[in-house]
């Protein structure tokens, strides 16, 4: 499954990536720009066996919300 989850800071994105990798879920951190809001970061999942809802639940365990605008 391919999907993207927006994260509000680089530190949070790296923390999320590390946490997910320890659980066997791989992703990459990407920088993106948002019109009028500067830059943000996202996690890109490609060919992941995990679903977005599962990943969001895991991230919630470490205090990271999914898809922060």
Long-range contacts (C-beta under 8 A, 24 or more apart in sequence): 1-45, 1-47, 1-48, 1-49, 1-50, 1-51, 1-52, 2-45, 2-46, 2-47, 2-48, 3-45, 3-48, 3-52, 4-30, 4-42, 4-43, 4-44, 4-45, 5-42, 5-43, 5-45, 5-52, 5-55, 5-56, 5-59, 5-66, 5-67, 6-32, 6-40, 6-41, 6-42, 6-66, 6-67, 6-68, 6-69, 7-40, 7-41, 7-42, 7-43, 7-64, 7-68, 8-40, 8-41, 8-68, 9-40, 9-41, 10-41, 12-41, 12-64, 13-41, 13-42, 13-43, 15-62, 15-64, 16-43, 16-59, 16-62, 16-64, 17-43, 19-58, 19-59, 19-62, 20-55, 20-58, 20-59, 23-58, 25-49, 25-50, 25-55, 25-58, 40-68
